[in-house]
């Protein structure tokens, strides 16, 4: 797919999927260098900005994203607990379990 001039790509995380009941879903994304022969056609600008709710924020389905035929798909979770779970799943860091 060719990029749309002047467009932005926004990668959403797993918490947005929980909030919106999968209306807006997280996507697996990777950043790779363009092929060497791409030349000037490979110009791009990438700016990273991470945003996270407070660790004690309860993440649950927004009421307008659920209906009787489309009930919430995820159980509520605290943002901090979810973040720690994601870090533990990387298997690269051992973190203490909170009491």
mmCIF file as gemmi writes it, N, C-alpha and C atoms, coordinates in Angstrom:
data_model
loop_
_atom_site.group_PDB
_atom_site.id
_atom_site.type_symbol
_atom_site.label_atom_id
_atom_site.label_alt_id
_atom_site.label_comp_id
_atom_site.label_asym_id
_atom_site.label_entity_id
_atom_site.label_seq_id
_atom_site.pdbx_PDB_ins_code
_atom_site.Cartn_x
_atom_site.Cartn_y
_atom_site.Cartn_z
_atom_site.occupancy
_atom_site.B_iso_or_equiv
_atom_site.pdbx_formal_charge
_atom_site.auth_seq_id
_atom_site.auth_asym_id
_atom_site.pdbx_PDB_model_num
ATOM 1 N N . UNK Axp A 1 ? 0.85 -1.175 0 1 0 ? 1 A 1
ATOM 2 C CA . UNK Axp A 1 ? 0 0 0 1 0 ? 1 A 1
ATOM 3 C C . UNK Axp A 1 ? 0.89 1.231 0 1 0 ? 1 A 1
ATOM 4 N N . UNK Axp A 2 ? 0.579 2.161 -0.855 1 0 ? 2 A 1
ATOM 5 C CA . UNK Axp A 2 ? 1.35 3.405 -0.92 1 0 ? 2 A 1
ATOM 6 C C . UNK Axp A 2 ? 0.85 4.366 0.153 1 0 ? 2 A 1
ATOM 7 N N . UNK Axp A 3 ? 1.783 5.114 0.756 1 0 ? 3 A 1
ATOM 8 C CA . UNK Axp A 3 ? 1.359 6.079 1.77 1 0 ? 3 A 1
ATOM 9 C C . UNK Axp A 3 ? 0.517 7.201 1.167 1 0 ? 3 A 1
ATOM 10 N N . UNK Axp A 4 ? -0.402 7.698 1.956 1 0 ? 4 A 1
ATOM 11 C CA . UNK Axp A 4 ? -1.247 8.815 1.557 1 0 ? 4 A 1
ATOM 12 C C . UNK Axp A 4 ? -0.515 10.098 1.927 1 0 ? 4 A 1
ATOM 13 N N . UNK Axp A 5 ? -0.251 10.988 0.969 1 0 ? 5 A 1
ATOM 14 C CA . UNK Axp A 5 ? 0.469 12.233 1.279 1 0 ? 5 A 1
ATOM 15 C C . UNK Axp A 5 ? -0.225 13.024 2.389 1 0 ? 5 A 1
ATOM 16 N N . UNK Axp A 6 ? 0.561 13.482 3.36 1 0 ? 6 A 1
ATOM 17 C CA . UNK Axp A 6 ? 0.025 14.292 4.451 1 0 ? 6 A 1
ATOM 18 C C . UNK Axp A 6 ? -0.719 13.507 5.522 1 0 ? 6 A 1
ATOM 19 N N . UNK Axp A 7 ? -0.75 12.175 5.404 1 0 ? 7 A 1
ATOM 20 C CA . UNK Axp A 7 ? -1.497 11.363 6.365 1 0 ? 7 A 1
ATOM 21 C C . UNK Axp A 7 ? -0.637 11.001 7.568 1 0 ? 7 A 1
ATOM 22 N N . UNK Axp A 8 ? -1.299 10.632 8.638 1 0 ? 8 A 1
ATOM 23 C CA . UNK Axp A 8 ? -0.644 10.161 9.845 1 0 ? 8 A 1
ATOM 24 C C . UNK Axp A 8 ? -1.04 8.712 10.076 1 0 ? 8 A 1
ATOM 25 N N . UNK Axp A 9 ? -0.15 7.967 10.672 1 0 ? 9 A 1
ATOM 26 C CA . UNK Axp A 9 ? -0.462 6.611 11.126 1 0 ? 9 A 1
ATOM 27 C C . UNK Axp A 9 ? -0.386 6.649 12.639 1 0 ? 9 A 1
ATOM 28 N N . UNK Axp A 10 ? -1.419 6.161 13.281 1 0 ? 10 A 1
ATOM 29 C CA . UNK Axp A 10 ? -1.454 6.121 14.738 1 0 ? 10 A 1
ATOM 30 C C . UNK Axp A 10 ? -1.564 4.666 15.166 1 0 ? 10 A 1
ATOM 31 N N . UNK Axp A 11 ? -0.59 4.195 15.904 1 0 ? 11 A 1
ATOM 32 C CA . UNK Axp A 11 ? -0.628 2.841 16.438 1 0 ? 11 A 1
ATOM 33 C C . UNK Axp A 11 ? -1.247 2.892 17.826 1 0 ? 11 A 1
ATOM 34 N N . UNK Axp A 12 ? -2.335 2.188 17.985 1 0 ? 12 A 1
ATOM 35 C CA . UNK Axp A 12 ? -3.026 2.156 19.264 1 0 ? 12 A 1
ATOM 36 C C . UNK Axp A 12 ? -2.59 0.935 20.056 1 0 ? 12 A 1
ATOM 37 N N . UNK Axp A 13 ? -2.635 1.046 21.361 1 0 ? 13 A 1
ATOM 38 C CA . UNK Axp A 13 ? -2.24 -0.057 22.22 1 0 ? 13 A 1
ATOM 39 C C . UNK Axp A 13 ? -3.418 -0.888 22.684 1 0 ? 13 A 1
ATOM 40 N N . UNK Axp A 14 ? -3.102 -1.925 23.452 1 0 ? 14 A 1
ATOM 41 C CA . UNK Axp A 14 ? -4.104 -2.875 23.925 1 0 ? 14 A 1
ATOM 42 C C . UNK Axp A 14 ? -5.174 -2.25 24.807 1 0 ? 14 A 1
ATOM 43 N N . UNK Axp A 15 ? -4.819 -1.232 25.56 1 0 ? 15 A 1
ATOM 44 C CA . UNK Axp A 15 ? -5.833 -0.634 26.44 1 0 ? 15 A 1
ATOM 45 C C . UNK Axp A 15 ? -6.936 0.044 25.641 1 0 ? 15 A 1
ATOM 46 N N . UNK Axp A 16 ? -6.609 0.596 24.479 1 0 ? 16 A 1
ATOM 47 C CA . UNK Axp A 16 ? -7.645 1.224 23.653 1 0 ? 16 A 1
ATOM 48 C C . UNK Axp A 16 ? -8.643 0.168 23.156 1 0 ? 16 A 1
ATOM 49 N N . UNK Axp A 17 ? -8.145 -1.017 22.854 1 0 ? 17 A 1
ATOM 50 C CA . UNK Axp A 17 ? -9.046 -2.105 22.448 1 0 ? 17 A 1
ATOM 51 C C . UNK Axp A 17 ? -9.984 -2.468 23.604 1 0 ? 17 A 1
ATOM 52 N N . UNK Axp A 18 ? -9.46 -2.492 24.816 1 0 ? 18 A 1
ATOM 53 C CA . UNK Axp A 18 ? -10.306 -2.797 25.976 1 0 ? 18 A 1
ATOM 54 C C . UNK Axp A 18 ? -11.355 -1.707 26.197 1 0 ? 18 A 1
ATOM 55 N N . UNK Axp A 19 ? -10.931 -0.451 26.081 1 0 ? 19 A 1
ATOM 56 C CA . UNK Axp A 19 ? -11.871 0.652 26.284 1 0 ? 19 A 1
ATOM 57 C C . UNK Axp A 19 ? -12.984 0.647 25.239 1 0 ? 19 A 1
ATOM 58 N N . UNK Axp A 20 ? -12.639 0.342 23.987 1 0 ? 20 A 1
ATOM 59 C CA . UNK Axp A 20 ? -13.602 0.455 22.892 1 0 ? 20 A 1
ATOM 60 C C . UNK Axp A 20 ? -14.231 -0.874 22.488 1 0 ? 20 A 1
ATOM 61 N N . UNK Axp A 21 ? -13.993 -1.929 23.285 1 0 ? 21 A 1
ATOM 62 C CA . UNK Axp A 21 ? -14.588 -3.235 22.996 1 0 ? 21 A 1
ATOM 63 C C . UNK Axp A 21 ? -14.198 -3.729 21.6 1 0 ? 21 A 1
ATOM 64 N N . UNK Axp A 22 ? -12.943 -3.5 21.258 1 0 ? 22 A 1
ATOM 65 C CA . UNK Axp A 22 ? -12.352 -3.877 19.967 1 0 ? 22 A 1
ATOM 66 C C . UNK Axp A 22 ? -12.844 -3.044 18.784 1 0 ? 22 A 1
ATOM 67 N N . UNK Axp A 23 ? -13.54 -1.956 19.033 1 0 ? 23 A 1
ATOM 68 C CA . UNK Axp A 23 ? -13.901 -1.066 17.924 1 0 ? 23 A 1
ATOM 69 C C . UNK Axp A 23 ? -12.623 -0.479 17.323 1 0 ? 23 A 1
ATOM 70 N N . UNK Axp A 24 ? -11.709 -0.062 18.189 1 0 ? 24 A 1
ATOM 71 C CA . UNK Axp A 24 ? -10.369 0.376 17.771 1 0 ? 24 A 1
ATOM 72 C C . UNK Axp A 24 ? -9.401 -0.635 18.353 1 0 ? 24 A 1
ATOM 73 N N . UNK Axp A 25 ? -8.708 -1.36 17.499 1 0 ? 25 A 1
ATOM 74 C CA . UNK Axp A 25 ? -7.857 -2.443 17.963 1 0 ? 25 A 1
ATOM 75 C C . UNK Axp A 25 ? -6.379 -2.115 17.849 1 0 ? 25 A 1
ATOM 76 N N . UNK Axp A 26 ? -5.646 -2.732 18.731 1 0 ? 26 A 1
ATOM 77 C CA . UNK Axp A 26 ? -4.195 -2.647 18.713 1 0 ? 26 A 1
ATOM 78 C C . UNK Axp A 26 ? -3.678 -3.459 17.528 1 0 ? 26 A 1
ATOM 79 N N . UNK Axp A 27 ? -2.636 -2.952 16.9 1 0 ? 27 A 1
ATOM 80 C CA . UNK Axp A 27 ? -2.045 -3.687 15.78 1 0 ? 27 A 1
ATOM 81 C C . UNK Axp A 27 ? -0.584 -3.978 16.081 1 0 ? 27 A 1
ATOM 82 N N . UNK Axp A 28 ? -0.132 -5.141 15.647 1 0 ? 28 A 1
ATOM 83 C CA . UNK Axp A 28 ? 1.274 -5.472 15.771 1 0 ? 28 A 1
ATOM 84 C C . UNK Axp A 28 ? 2.024 -4.598 14.779 1 0 ? 28 A 1
ATOM 85 N N . UNK Axp A 29 ? 3.017 -3.894 15.236 1 0 ? 29 A 1
ATOM 86 C CA . UNK Axp A 29 ? 3.749 -3.024 14.328 1 0 ? 29 A 1
ATOM 87 C C . UNK Axp A 29 ? 5.24 -3.128 14.586 1 0 ? 29 A 1
ATOM 88 N N . UNK Axp A 30 ? 5.979 -2.996 13.524 1 0 ? 30 A 1
ATOM 89 C CA . UNK Axp A 30 ? 7.432 -3.038 13.579 1 0 ? 30 A 1
ATOM 90 C C . UNK Axp A 30 ? 7.974 -1.902 12.726 1 0 ? 30 A 1
ATOM 91 N N . UNK Axp A 31 ? 9.081 -1.341 13.14 1 0 ? 31 A 1
ATOM 92 C CA . UNK Axp A 31 ? 9.753 -0.309 12.359 1 0 ? 31 A 1
ATOM 93 C C . UNK Axp A 31 ? 10.999 -0.952 11.768 1 0 ? 31 A 1
ATOM 94 N N . UNK Axp A 32 ? 11.114 -0.899 10.465 1 0 ? 32 A 1
ATOM 95 C CA . UNK Axp A 32 ? 12.283 -1.467 9.792 1 0 ? 32 A 1
ATOM 96 C C . UNK Axp A 32 ? 12.876 -0.417 8.87 1 0 ? 32 A 1
ATOM 97 N N . UNK Axp A 33 ? 14.14 -0.558 8.597 1 0 ? 33 A 1
ATOM 98 C CA . UNK Axp A 33 ? 14.793 0.346 7.664 1 0 ? 33 A 1
ATOM 99 C C . UNK Axp A 33 ? 14.342 0.022 6.248 1 0 ? 33 A 1
ATOM 100 N N . UNK Axp A 34 ? 14.152 1.043 5.41 1 0 ? 34 A 1
ATOM 101 C CA . UNK Axp A 34 ? 13.766 0.794 4.016 1 0 ? 34 A 1
ATOM 102 C C . UNK Axp A 34 ? 14.919 0.138 3.258 1 0 ? 34 A 1
ATOM 103 N N . UNK Axp A 35 ? 14.627 -0.531 2.145 1 0 ? 35 A 1
ATOM 104 C CA . UNK Axp A 35 ? 15.703 -1.143 1.355 1 0 ? 35 A 1
ATOM 105 C C . UNK Axp A 35 ? 16.694 -0.083 0.868 1 0 ? 35 A 1
ATOM 106 N N . UNK Axp A 36 ? 17.948 -0.467 0.765 1 0 ? 36 A 1
ATOM 107 C CA . UNK Axp A 36 ? 18.985 0.473 0.344 1 0 ? 36 A 1
ATOM 108 C C . UNK Axp A 36 ? 18.716 1.056 -1.038 1 0 ? 36 A 1
ATOM 109 N N . UNK Axp A 37 ? 18.089 0.293 -1.92 1 0 ? 37 A 1
ATOM 110 C CA . UNK Axp A 37 ? 17.853 0.777 -3.279 1 0 ? 37 A 1
ATOM 111 C C . UNK Axp A 37 ? 16.603 1.647 -3.399 1 0 ? 37 A 1
ATOM 112 N N . UNK Axp A 38 ? 15.928 1.935 -2.285 1 0 ? 38 A 1
ATOM 113 C CA . UNK Axp A 38 ? 14.714 2.754 -2.333 1 0 ? 38 A 1
ATOM 114 C C . UNK Axp A 38 ? 15.035 4.224 -2.571 1 0 ? 38 A 1
ATOM 115 N N . UNK Axp A 39 ? 16.238 4.633 -2.214 1 0 ? 39 A 1
ATOM 116 C CA . UNK Axp A 39 ? 16.658 6.009 -2.469 1 0 ? 39 A 1
ATOM 117 C C . UNK Axp A 39 ? 15.769 7.039 -1.798 1 0 ? 39 A 1
ATOM 118 N N . UNK Axp A 40 ? 15.551 8.161 -2.472 1 0 ? 40 A 1
ATOM 119 C CA . UNK Axp A 40 ? 14.776 9.277 -1.926 1 0 ? 40 A 1
ATOM 120 C C . UNK Axp A 40 ? 13.308 8.921 -1.716 1 0 ? 40 A 1
ATOM 121 N N . UNK Axp A 41 ? 12.813 7.892 -2.384 1 0 ? 41 A 1
ATOM 122 C CA . UNK Axp A 41 ? 11.415 7.494 -2.221 1 0 ? 41 A 1
ATOM 123 C C . UNK Axp A 41 ? 11.139 6.965 -0.817 1 0 ? 41 A 1
ATOM 124 N N . UNK Axp A 42 ? 12.189 6.694 -0.069 1 0 ? 42 A 1
ATOM 125 C CA . UNK Axp A 42 ? 11.998 6.108 1.255 1 0 ? 42 A 1
ATOM 126 C C . UNK Axp A 42 ? 11.962 7.141 2.372 1 0 ? 42 A 1
ATOM 127 N N . UNK Axp A 43 ? 11.942 8.408 2.041 1 0 ? 43 A 1
ATOM 128 C CA . UNK Axp A 43 ? 11.951 9.442 3.079 1 0 ? 43 A 1
ATOM 129 C C . UNK Axp A 43 ? 10.721 9.298 3.963 1 0 ? 43 A 1
ATOM 130 N N . UNK Axp A 44 ? 10.947 9.404 5.237 1 0 ? 44 A 1
ATOM 131 C CA . UNK Axp A 44 ? 9.839 9.328 6.187 1 0 ? 44 A 1
ATOM 132 C C . UNK Axp A 44 ? 10.247 10.024 7.471 1 0 ? 44 A 1
ATOM 133 N N . UNK Axp A 45 ? 9.265 10.39 8.249 1 0 ? 45 A 1
ATOM 134 C CA . UNK Axp A 45 ? 9.496 11 9.544 1 0 ? 45 A 1
ATOM 135 C C . UNK Axp A 45 ? 8.698 10.196 10.553 1 0 ? 45 A 1
ATOM 136 N N . UNK Axp A 46 ? 9.35 9.73 11.57 1 0 ? 46 A 1
ATOM 137 C CA . UNK Axp A 46 ? 8.684 8.945 12.598 1 0 ? 46 A 1
ATOM 138 C C . UNK Axp A 46 ? 8.892 9.619 13.941 1 0 ? 46 A 1
ATOM 139 N N . UNK Axp A 47 ? 7.804 9.923 14.606 1 0 ? 47 A 1
ATOM 140 C CA . UNK Axp A 47 ? 7.86 10.556 15.917 1 0 ? 47 A 1
ATOM 141 C C . UNK Axp A 47 ? 7.115 9.642 16.886 1 0 ? 47 A 1
ATOM 142 N N . UNK Axp A 48 ? 7.767 9.282 17.951 1 0 ? 48 A 1
ATOM 143 C CA . UNK Axp A 48 ? 7.167 8.373 18.92 1 0 ? 48 A 1
ATOM 144 C C . UNK Axp A 48 ? 6.676 9.169 20.12 1 0 ? 48 A 1
ATOM 145 N N . UNK Axp A 49 ? 5.465 8.879 20.516 1 0 ? 49 A 1
ATOM 146 C CA . UNK Axp A 49 ? 4.902 9.485 21.72 1 0 ? 49 A 1
ATOM 147 C C . UNK Axp A 49 ? 4.086 8.413 22.423 1 0 ? 49 A 1
ATOM 148 N N . UNK Axp A 50 ? 4.505 8.055 23.619 1 0 ? 50 A 1
ATOM 149 C CA . UNK Axp A 50 ? 3.774 7.053 24.391 1 0 ? 50 A 1
ATOM 150 C C . UNK Axp A 50 ? 2.954 7.763 25.45 1 0 ? 50 A 1
ATOM 151 N N . UNK Axp A 51 ? 1.762 7.299 25.631 1 0 ? 51 A 1
ATOM 152 C CA . UNK Axp A 51 ? 0.883 7.871 26.649 1 0 ? 51 A 1
ATOM 153 C C . UNK Axp A 51 ? 0.25 6.716 27.401 1 0 ? 51 A 1
ATOM 154 N N . UNK Axp A 52 ? 0.186 6.845 28.698 1 0 ? 52 A 1
ATOM 155 C CA . UNK Axp A 52 ? -0.342 5.775 29.548 1 0 ? 52 A 1
ATOM 156 C C . UNK Axp A 52 ? -1.241 6.396 30.6 1 0 ? 52 A 1
ATOM 157 N N . UNK Axp A 53 ? -2.403 5.787 30.861 1 0 ? 53 A 1
ATOM 158 C CA . UNK Axp A 53 ? -3.251 6.295 31.95 1 0 ? 53 A 1
ATOM 159 C C . UNK Axp A 53 ? -2.541 6.116 33.298 1 0 ? 53 A 1
ATOM 160 N N . UNK Axp A 54 ? -3.045 6.766 34.314 1 0 ? 54 A 1
ATOM 161 C CA . UNK Axp A 54 ? -2.519 6.556 35.664 1 0 ? 54 A 1
ATOM 162 C C . UNK Axp A 54 ? -2.579 5.072 35.999 1 0 ? 54 A 1
ATOM 163 N N . UNK Axp A 55 ? -1.619 4.601 36.776 1 0 ? 55 A 1
ATOM 164 C CA . UNK Axp A 55 ? -1.548 3.175 37.098 1 0 ? 55 A 1
ATOM 165 C C . UNK Axp A 55 ? -2.786 2.672 37.828 1 0 ? 55 A 1
ATOM 166 N N . UNK Axp A 56 ? -3.474 3.541 38.568 1 0 ? 56 A 1
ATOM 167 C CA . UNK Axp A 56 ? -4.659 3.103 39.308 1 0 ? 56 A 1
ATOM 168 C C . UNK Axp A 56 ? -5.955 3.329 38.529 1 0 ? 56 A 1
ATOM 169 N N . UNK Axp A 57 ? -5.845 3.694 37.245 1 0 ? 57 A 1
ATOM 170 C CA . UNK Axp A 57 ? -7.049 3.906 36.423 1 0 ? 57 A 1
ATOM 171 C C . UNK Axp A 57 ? -7.663 2.563 36.054 1 0 ? 57 A 1
ATOM 172 N N . UNK Axp A 58 ? -8.955 2.448 36.269 1 0 ? 58 A 1
ATOM 173 C CA . UNK Axp A 58 ? -9.673 1.226 35.899 1 0 ? 58 A 1
ATOM 174 C C . UNK Axp A 58 ? -10.034 1.31 34.42 1 0 ? 58 A 1
ATOM 175 N N . UNK Axp A 59 ? -9.564 0.338 33.653 1 0 ? 59 A 1
ATOM 176 C CA . UNK Axp A 59 ? -9.829 0.301 32.219 1 0 ? 59 A 1
ATOM 177 C C . UNK Axp A 59 ? -10.949 -0.697 31.983 1 0 ? 59 A 1
ATOM 178 N N . UNK Axp A 60 ? -12.084 -0.181 31.54 1 0 ? 60 A 1
ATOM 179 C CA . UNK Axp A 60 ? -13.229 -1.042 31.244 1 0 ? 60 A 1
ATOM 180 C C . UNK Axp A 60 ? -13.961 -0.48 30.034 1 0 ? 60 A 1
ATOM 181 N N . UNK Axp A 61 ? -14.786 -1.292 29.442 1 0 ? 61 A 1
ATOM 182 C CA . UNK Axp A 61 ? -15.478 -0.925 28.216 1 0 ? 61 A 1
ATOM 183 C C . UNK Axp A 61 ? -16.275 0.364 28.395 1 0 ? 61 A 1
ATOM 184 N N . UNK Axp A 62 ? -16.077 1.297 27.468 1 0 ? 62 A 1
ATOM 185 C CA . UNK Axp A 62 ? -16.866 2.533 27.45 1 0 ? 62 A 1
ATOM 186 C C . UNK Axp A 62 ? -18.305 2.133 27.128 1 0 ? 62 A 1
ATOM 187 N N . UNK Axp A 63 ? -19.256 2.675 27.858 1 0 ? 63 A 1
ATOM 188 C CA . UNK Axp A 63 ? -20.648 2.23 27.727 1 0 ? 63 A 1
ATOM 189 C C . UNK Axp A 63 ? -21.187 2.329 26.301 1 0 ? 63 A 1
ATOM 190 N N . UNK Axp A 64 ? -20.762 3.328 25.544 1 0 ? 64 A 1
ATOM 191 C CA . UNK Axp A 64 ? -21.265 3.475 24.166 1 0 ? 64 A 1
ATOM 192 C C . UNK Axp A 64 ? -20.663 2.446 23.2 1 0 ? 64 A 1
ATOM 193 N N . UNK Axp A 65 ? -19.696 1.674 23.665 1 0 ? 65 A 1
ATOM 194 C CA . UNK Axp A 65 ? -19.057 0.664 22.808 1 0 ? 65 A 1
ATOM 195 C C . UNK Axp A 65 ? -19.601 -0.739 23.062 1 0 ? 65 A 1
ATOM 196 N N . UNK Axp A 66 ? -20.603 -0.862 23.914 1 0 ? 66 A 1
ATOM 197 C CA . UNK Axp A 66 ? -21.207 -2.164 24.203 1 0 ? 66 A 1
ATOM 198 C C . UNK Axp A 66 ? -22.715 -2.082 24.003 1 0 ? 66 A 1
ATOM 199 N N . UNK Axp A 67 ? -23.282 -3.17 23.576 1 0 ? 67 A 1
ATOM 200 C CA . UNK Axp A 67 ? -24.732 -3.282 23.402 1 0 ? 67 A 1
ATOM 201 C C . UNK Axp A 67 ? -25.17 -4.643 23.937 1 0 ? 67 A 1
ATOM 202 N N . UNK Axp A 68 ? -26.466 -4.907 23.911 1 0 ? 68 A 1
ATOM 203 C CA . UNK Axp A 68 ? -26.947 -6.218 24.364 1 0 ? 68 A 1
ATOM 204 C C . UNK Axp A 68 ? -26.462 -7.339 23.442 1 0 ? 68 A 1
ATOM 205 N N . UNK Axp A 69 ? -26.247 -7.026 22.174 1 0 ? 69 A 1
ATOM 206 C CA . UNK Axp A 69 ? -25.738 -8.04 21.24 1 0 ? 69 A 1
ATOM 207 C C . UNK Axp A 69 ? -24.212 -8.019 21.13 1 0 ? 69 A 1
ATOM 208 N N . UNK Axp A 70 ? -23.571 -7.02 21.713 1 0 ? 70 A 1
ATOM 209 C CA . UNK Axp A 70 ? -22.117 -6.905 21.7 1 0 ? 70 A 1
ATOM 210 C C . UNK Axp A 70 ? -21.643 -6.509 23.101 1 0 ? 70 A 1
ATOM 211 N N . UNK Axp A 71 ? -21.741 -7.456 24.06 1 0 ? 71 A 1
ATOM 212 C CA . UNK Axp A 71 ? -21.361 -7.129 25.434 1 0 ? 71 A 1
ATOM 213 C C . UNK Axp A 71 ? -19.849 -6.924 25.559 1 0 ? 71 A 1
ATOM 214 N N . UNK Axp A 72 ? -19.393 -6.334 26.665 1 0 ? 72 A 1
ATOM 215 C CA . UNK Axp A 72 ? -17.953 -6.136 26.853 1 0 ? 72 A 1
ATOM 216 C C . UNK Axp A 72 ? -17.183 -7.45 26.717 1 0 ? 72 A 1
ATOM 217 N N . UNK Axp A 73 ? -16.081 -7.394 25.992 1 0 ? 73 A 1
ATOM 218 C CA . UNK Axp A 73 ? -15.272 -8.59 25.721 1 0 ? 73 A 1
ATOM 219 C C . UNK Axp A 73 ? -14.153 -8.791 26.725 1 0 ? 73 A 1
ATOM 220 N N . UNK Axp A 74 ? -13.867 -7.774 27.527 1 0 ? 74 A 1
ATOM 221 C CA . UNK Axp A 74 ? -12.737 -7.844 28.458 1 0 ? 74 A 1
ATOM 222 C C . UNK Axp A 74 ? -13.206 -7.523 29.863 1 0 ? 74 A 1
ATOM 223 N N . UNK Axp A 75 ? -12.572 -8.152 30.83 1 0 ? 75 A 1
ATOM 224 C CA . UNK Axp A 75 ? -12.849 -7.809 32.224 1 0 ? 75 A 1
ATOM 225 C C . UNK Axp A 75 ? -12.104 -6.515 32.56 1 0 ? 75 A 1
ATOM 226 N N . UNK Axp A 76 ? -12.632 -5.72 33.47 1 0 ? 76 A 1
ATOM 227 C CA . UNK Axp A 76 ? -11.928 -4.496 33.863 1 0 ? 76 A 1
ATOM 228 C C . UNK Axp A 76 ? -10.543 -4.828 34.429 1 0 ? 76 A 1
ATOM 229 N N . UNK Axp A 77 ? -9.613 -3.924 34.213 1 0 ? 77 A 1
ATOM 230 C CA . UNK Axp A 77 ? -8.242 -4.118 34.695 1 0 ? 77 A 1
ATOM 231 C C . UNK Axp A 77 ? -7.664 -2.755 35.054 1 0 ? 77 A 1
ATOM 232 N N . UNK Axp A 78 ? -6.786 -2.733 36.052 1 0 ? 78 A 1
ATOM 233 C CA . UNK Axp A 78 ? -6.075 -1.496 36.36 1 0 ? 78 A 1
ATOM 234 C C . UNK Axp A 78 ? -4.969 -1.306 35.332 1 0 ? 78 A 1
ATOM 235 N N . UNK Axp A 79 ? -4.783 -0.089 34.891 1 0 ? 79 A 1
ATOM 236 C CA . UNK Axp A 79 ? -3.795 0.198 33.843 1 0 ? 79 A 1
ATOM 237 C C . UNK Axp A 79 ? -2.399 -0.27 34.25 1 0 ? 79 A 1
ATOM 238 N N . UNK Axp A 80 ? -2.007 -0.043 35.496 1 0 ? 80 A 1
ATOM 239 C CA . UNK Axp A 80 ? -0.686 -0.455 35.964 1 0 ? 80 A 1
ATOM 240 C C . UNK Axp A 80 ? -0.503 -1.963 35.949 1 0 ? 80 A 1
ATOM 241 N N . UNK Axp A 81 ? -1.54 -2.707 36.352 1 0 ? 81 A 1
ATOM 242 C CA . UNK Axp A 81 ? -1.464 -4.174 36.331 1 0 ? 81 A 1
ATOM 243 C C . UNK Axp A 81 ? -1.324 -4.676 34.897 1 0 ? 81 A 1
ATOM 244 N N . UNK Axp A 82 ? -2.074 -4.077 33.997 1 0 ? 82 A 1
ATOM 245 C CA . UNK Axp A 82 ? -2.008 -4.468 32.588 1 0 ? 82 A 1
ATOM 246 C C . UNK Axp A 82 ? -0.612 -4.195 32.022 1 0 ? 82 A 1
ATOM 247 N N . UNK Axp A 83 ? -0.065 -3.05 32.36 1 0 ? 83 A 1
ATOM 248 C CA . UNK Axp A 83 ? 1.268 -2.679 31.882 1 0 ? 83 A 1
ATOM 249 C C . UNK Axp A 83 ? 2.319 -3.666 32.391 1 0 ? 83 A 1
ATOM 250 N N . UNK Axp A 84 ? 2.263 -4.018 33.681 1 0 ? 84 A 1
ATOM 251 C CA . UNK Axp A 84 ? 3.208 -4.985 34.231 1 0 ? 84 A 1
ATOM 252 C C . UNK Axp A 84 ? 3.062 -6.354 33.572 1 0 ? 84 A 1
ATOM 253 N N . UNK Axp A 85 ? 1.846 -6.766 33.301 1 0 ? 85 A 1
ATOM 254 C CA . UNK Axp A 85 ? 1.617 -8.041 32.618 1 0 ? 85 A 1
ATOM 255 C C . UNK Axp A 85 ? 2.285 -8.034 31.246 1 0 ? 85 A 1
ATOM 256 N N . UNK Axp A 86 ? 2.141 -6.947 30.506 1 0 ? 86 A 1
ATOM 257 C CA . UNK Axp A 86 ? 2.76 -6.847 29.182 1 0 ? 86 A 1
ATOM 258 C C . UNK Axp A 86 ? 4.283 -6.921 29.281 1 0 ? 86 A 1
ATOM 259 N N . UNK Axp A 87 ? 4.845 -6.267 30.276 1 0 ? 87 A 1
ATOM 260 C CA . UNK Axp A 87 ? 6.293 -6.307 30.462 1 0 ? 87 A 1
ATOM 261 C C . UNK Axp A 87 ? 6.731 -7.732 30.805 1 0 ? 87 A 1
ATOM 262 N N . UNK Axp A 88 ? 6.006 -8.378 31.713 1 0 ? 88 A 1
ATOM 263 C CA . UNK Axp A 88 ? 6.358 -9.755 32.081 1 0 ? 88 A 1
ATOM 264 C C . UNK Axp A 88 ? 6.265 -10.699 30.883 1 0 ? 88 A 1
ATOM 265 N N . UNK Axp A 89 ? 5.344 -10.443 29.978 1 0 ? 89 A 1
ATOM 266 C CA . UNK Axp A 89 ? 5.182 -11.308 28.806 1 0 ? 89 A 1
ATOM 267 C C . UNK Axp A 89 ? 6.358 -11.21 27.842 1 0 ? 89 A 1
ATOM 268 N N . UNK Axp A 90 ? 7.148 -10.164 27.953 1 0 ? 90 A 1
ATOM 269 C CA . UNK Axp A 90 ? 8.309 -10.044 27.069 1 0 ? 90 A 1
ATOM 270 C C . UNK Axp A 90 ? 9.401 -11.022 27.459 1 0 ? 90 A 1
ATOM 271 N N . UNK Axp A 91 ? 9.326 -11.536 28.687 1 0 ? 91 A 1
ATOM 272 C CA . UNK Axp A 91 ? 10.295 -12.504 29.178 1 0 ? 91 A 1
ATOM 273 C C . UNK Axp A 91 ? 11.695 -11.94 29.315 1 0 ? 91 A 1
ATOM 274 N N . UNK Axp A 92 ? 11.858 -10.648 29.085 1 0 ? 92 A 1
ATOM 275 C CA . UNK Axp A 92 ? 13.199 -10.071 29.157 1 0 ? 92 A 1
ATOM 276 C C . UNK Axp A 92 ? 13.497 -9.445 30.511 1 0 ? 92 A 1
ATOM 277 N N . UNK Axp A 93 ? 12.45 -9.228 31.312 1 0 ? 93 A 1
ATOM 278 C CA . UNK Axp A 93 ? 12.632 -8.565 32.598 1 0 ? 93 A 1
ATOM 279 C C . UNK Axp A 93 ? 11.883 -9.35 33.651 1 0 ? 93 A 1
ATOM 280 N N . UNK Axp A 94 ? 12.484 -9.593 34.778 1 0 ? 94 A 1
ATOM 281 C CA . UNK Axp A 94 ? 11.805 -10.236 35.889 1 0 ? 94 A 1
ATOM 282 C C . UNK Axp A 94 ? 11.44 -9.159 36.892 1 0 ? 94 A 1
ATOM 283 N N . UNK Axp A 95 ? 10.16 -8.999 37.122 1 0 ? 95 A 1
ATOM 284 C CA . UNK Axp A 95 ? 9.693 -7.985 38.058 1 0 ? 95 A 1
ATOM 285 C C . UNK Axp A 95 ? 9.071 -8.674 39.27 1 0 ? 95 A 1
ATOM 286 N N . UNK Axp A 96 ? 9.171 -8.073 40.438 1 0 ? 96 A 1
ATOM 287 C CA . UNK Axp A 96 ? 8.544 -8.668 41.617 1 0 ? 96 A 1
ATOM 288 C C . UNK Axp A 96 ? 7.025 -8.612 41.515 1 0 ? 96 A 1
ATOM 289 N N . UNK Axp A 97 ? 6.379 -9.614 42.044 1 0 ? 97 A 1
ATOM 290 C CA . UNK Axp A 97 ? 4.908 -9.642 42.085 1 0 ? 97 A 1
ATOM 291 C C . UNK Axp A 97 ? 4.45 -8.757 43.222 1 0 ? 97 A 1
ATOM 292 N N . UNK Axp A 98 ? 3.49 -7.87 42.964 1 0 ? 98 A 1
ATOM 293 C CA . UNK Axp A 98 ? 3.013 -6.972 44.019 1 0 ? 98 A 1
ATOM 294 C C . UNK Axp A 98 ? 2.157 -7.752 45.005 1 0 ? 98 A 1
ATOM 295 N N . UNK Axp A 99 ? 2.194 -7.362 46.29 1 0 ? 99 A 1
ATOM 296 C CA . UNK Axp A 99 ? 1.444 -8.095 47.341 1 0 ? 99 A 1
ATOM 297 C C . UNK Axp A 99 ? -0.05 -7.959 47.174 1 0 ? 99 A 1
